[in-house]
Amino acid sequence: MTDFFPTGQIILVFSIILKIFWEILKAWWWLPLPIILFFPLKSLYLWYIQEKWGEKIEWVMLEIKIPREIERPMKAMEQVISNFWAFYDPPNFREKWIEGKFLLGFSMEIASIDGVVHFFLRIPRNVRGIFESAIYSQYPEVEISEVEDYTKKVPQNIPNQDWDLWGCDYMMMKESCYPLKTYASFFETTQEVKEEKRVDPLAVLIEGLSNLKPGEQFWFQIMATPITNAEVAWIDEGKKVIDKIIGRPLPPKPKSITGEFFKTLLTDQPPFAPEKKSEERVLPGLALTSAEQERIRAIEQKLGKQAFKTNIRFIYLAKRDVFFKPRLRLGLNFSVGVSTQDLNGIKPWGKTITKVTYPAPFRKKRVYLRQRKMFRNYVKRLPPLYPRSPGKGVFVLNTEELATLWHFPSRMGAPTPAFPRIEAKKGGPPPEIPTE
């Protein structure tokens, strides 16, 4: 029986088709390249011009020394951080894509050096007045001075043969709209509460930091950037979470022209005709459990305050002859104190922990690279996984949460003698003395 399509003719047809395809490819291979490369090149260009713009920023390190007695409530620090939010200055289109401008942040840090605890604030020099005014408005008795960056006082090639380190970035356990456990939960209900009745969430950290020996250092860093819902849609996220808790149906997705075309063919309904909605019974608030009501209330309270895009990390570093690995529990225990099962919490992010358990090949080399990245990111105040996306290492905290994590503890709250305090604030000249 003779084949209808001989094998030779099939091969000939395919060879002609391949030849035509090859000629088209040779002539037009470059056509899809702009589409394929657009987004990578766009990101690379933006990264380059932002690096150039960022190099022009002059940073200053401020140390804040607090007096022997400080009776201001933690809410005063929340007001300070609210004033920090005035630093918010988003770029317009030209500033972003031509000049490379981006949202600047600042860093609130606590460092224990040989057992002596210090409070630091790293900010752009041109906005120093905003930050100092915010602090003095609530804590007029503190002493603020410009100092050398403490991270520059150790060898910059750590880990090396003399120094070792352990560190990590934190991540949030749930969505950013869920709040951490804040100072309001530590029995501080009024500004008039007696000092001895306060429970300071920083006390356990500072007490542990004061026990470090010579040659040991512990660095705790909170990098914060003022934002709105336009930069990070965390308010929209919070509203969706509330709707999910209540059981409110999600809004319908926008209808496509193609879908409406086929629906018209199959059902004879006019395109984009409104669908019949079944009667929905809205459950009253009492139908929710007390835990659900509390979660909704907590989320709404967090959404109502100014927000900051935040990254938190810590590093324990010491000379190898005094390196005491259990010290890293200071950072881990501190995170437990501000975490709850019902709402939210922070925990070490596995991708940044300076530890590798598997696979075994090149384990020491991989640990070394993680340590170097952690040290570099801390010293240069870079986000986690830089230059890649920070992922879960960056989240949103509001003013109340940041005030809980970084504030000036009272002597009753942190009685450790290794915490430096000034005896009295330096006074200005009497008002009757002329200044000019």
Residue pairs with C-beta under 8 A, 6 or more apart in sequence:
46 96
46 97
46 100
47 387
48 100
49 97
49 98
49 99
49 100
50 100
50 101
50 102
51 100
52 100
53 99
53 100
53 101
53 102
54 100
54 102
57 104
57 124
58 124
58 125
58 126
59 122
59 123
59 124
59 125
60 122
60 123
60 124
60 125
60 128
60 146
61 120
61 121
61 122
61 146
61 147
61 148
61 149
61 150
62 120
62 121
62 122
62 123
62 128
62 131
62 132
62 144
62 145
62 146
62 147
63 118
63 119
63 120
63 121
63 144
63 145
63 146
63 147
64 119
64 120
64 121
64 135
64 142
64 143
64 144
64 408
65 119
65 142
65 143
65 144
65 145
65 420
65 421
65 422
66 119
66 139
66 141
66 142
66 408
66 421
66 422
67 141
67 142
67 421
67 422
67 423
67 424
67 425
68 411
68 421
68 422
68 423
68 424
69 410
69 411
70 139
70 141
70 408
70 409
70 410
70 411
71 195
71 410
72 138
72 139
72 408
73 188
73 191
73 193
74 183
74 188
74 403
74 404
74 407
75 183
75 188
75 191
75 403
76 138
76 139
77 138
77 403
77 406
77 407
77 408
78 183
78 399
78 400
78 402
78 403
79 137
79 138
80 134
80 135
80 137
80 138
80 139
80 403
81 134
81 308
81 399
81 402
81 403
82 305
82 306
82 399
83 130
83 133
83 134
83 137
84 106
84 130
84 131
84 134
84 224
84 226
85 226
85 306
85 308
85 399
86 130
86 134
87 104
87 106
87 127
87 130
87 131
87 226
88 103
88 226
88 227
88 228
89 103
89 104
90 103
90 228
90 230
90 231
91 99
91 101
91 102
91 103
95 101
96 102
103 225
103 226
103 227
103 231
103 309
104 124
104 225
105 223
105 224
105 225
105 226
105 308
105 309
106 121
106 122
106 123
106 124
106 131
106 223
106 224
106 225
107 120
107 121
107 122
107 123
107 221
107 222
107 223
107 224
107 381
108 120
108 121
108 221
108 222
108 224
108 402
108 406
109 119
109 120
109 121
109 122
109 219
109 220
109 221
109 222
110 117
110 118
110 119
110 120
110 205
110 206
110 209
110 219
110 220
110 406
111 117
111 118
111 120
111 150
111 217
111 218
111 219
111 220
112 118
112 209
112 210
112 212
112 216
112 217
112 218
113 150
113 217
114 212
114 213
114 214
114 215
114 216
114 217
115 209
115 210
115 211
115 212
115 213
115 214
115 216
115 418
116 210
116 418
116 419
116 420
117 206
117 209
117 210
117 416
117 418
117 419
117 420
118 150
118 420
119 406
119 408
120 147
120 150
121 131
122 149
122 381
123 131
132 144
135 142
135 144
136 142
136 144
139 408
140 425
141 424
141 425
142 408
142 422
142 425
143 422
143 425
143 426
150 219
151 219
151 378
151 379
152 379
154 163
154 217
154 317
155 162
155 163
156 379
158 164
158 165
158 317
158 371
158 375
159 165
159 368
159 371
159 372
159 375
161 320
162 319
162 320
163 317
163 318
163 319
163 320
164 317
164 318
164 319
164 320
164 323
165 315
165 316
165 317
165 318
165 354
165 371
165 374
165 375
166 315
166 316
166 317
166 325
166 328
166 354
166 355
166 371
167 313
167 314
167 315
167 316
167 317
167 352
167 354
167 371
167 374
167 375
167 378
168 313
168 314
168 331
168 348
168 349
168 352
168 353
168 354
168 374
169 311
169 312
169 313
169 348
169 349
169 352
169 384
169 393
170 312
170 313
170 335
170 346
170 347
170 348
170 349
170 393
171 346
171 347
171 348
171 349
171 392
171 393
171 395
172 178
172 344
172 345
172 346
172 392
172 395
173 339
173 344
173 345
173 346
173 347
174 343
174 344
174 345
175 237
175 238
175 241
175 344
176 232
176 234
176 237
176 395
176 396
176 397
177 234
177 235
177 237
177 238
177 241
177 299
177 302
177 303
177 396
178 241
178 295
178 298
178 299
178 302
178 343
178 344
179 298
179 299
179 301
179 302
179 343
179 344
179 398
179 400
179 401
180 338
180 339
180 340
180 343
180 344
180 345
180 346
180 397
180 401
180 404
180 405
181 201
181 337
181 338
181 339
181 340
181 343
181 345
181 404
182 338
182 400
182 401
182 403
182 404
183 201
183 400
183 403
183 404
183 407
184 400
186 198
186 199
186 200
186 201
187 193
187 197
187 198
187 199
188 198
188 199
195 410
195 412
195 413
196 412
198 410
198 412
198 413
199 413
200 409
200 410
200 413
200 414
201 337
201 338
201 404
201 405
202 405
202 407
202 409
202 413
202 414
203 409
203 413
203 414
204 333
204 334
204 337
205 220
205 330
205 331
205 333
205 334
206 409
206 414
206 416
206 419
207 414
207 416
208 327
208 330
208 333
209 218
209 330
209 418
210 416
210 417
210 418
210 419
212 218
212 327
213 322
213 324
214 322
215 318
215 319
215 321
215 322
216 316
216 317
216 318
216 319
216 322
216 323
216 324
216 327
217 316
217 317
217 318
218 314
218 315
218 316
218 317
218 327
218 330
218 331
219 314
219 315
219 316
219 317
219 378
220 313
220 314
220 331
220 334
221 312
221 313
221 314
221 378
221 381
222 310
222 311
222 312
222 402
222 405
222 406
223 310
223 311
223 312
223 381
223 383
224 308
224 309
224 310
224 397
224 402
225 308
225 309
225 310
226 306
226 307
226 308
227 307
227 308
227 309
227 396
228 307
229 235
229 236
231 309
232 307
232 309
232 396
234 303
234 307
234 396
235 303
238 299
238 300
238 302
238 303
239 303
240 250
241 299
242 296
242 299
242 300
243 250
245 288
245 292
245 295
245 296
246 283
246 288
246 296
247 283
249 280
255 272
257 271
260 271
260 272
261 271
263 269
263 271
264 270
264 271
285 293
288 296
291 342
294 342
295 342
295 343
298 343
302 398
302 400
302 401
305 398
305 399
305 400
306 398
306 399
307 396
307 397
307 398
308 396
308 397
308 398
308 399
308 402
309 394
309 395
309 396
310 394
310 395
310 396
310 397
310 402
311 383
311 384
311 390
311 393
311 394
312 346
312 405
313 352
313 374
313 377
313 378
313 384
314 330
314 331
315 374
315 375
315 378
316 327
316 328
316 330
316 331
317 375
318 324
318 327
331 348
332 348
335 345
335 346
335 347
335 348
336 345
338 345
338 346
338 401
338 404
338 405
339 345
339 346
339 347
349 384
349 392
349 393
351 384
351 385
351 391
351 392
351 393
352 370
352 373
352 374
352 384
352 385
352 393
353 370
354 367
354 370
354 371
354 374
355 367
355 370
356 363
356 366
356 367
356 370
376 382
377 383
377 384
377 386
383 390
383 393
383 394
384 390
384 391
384 393
384 394
385 391
385 393
397 405
409 419
411 421
429 435
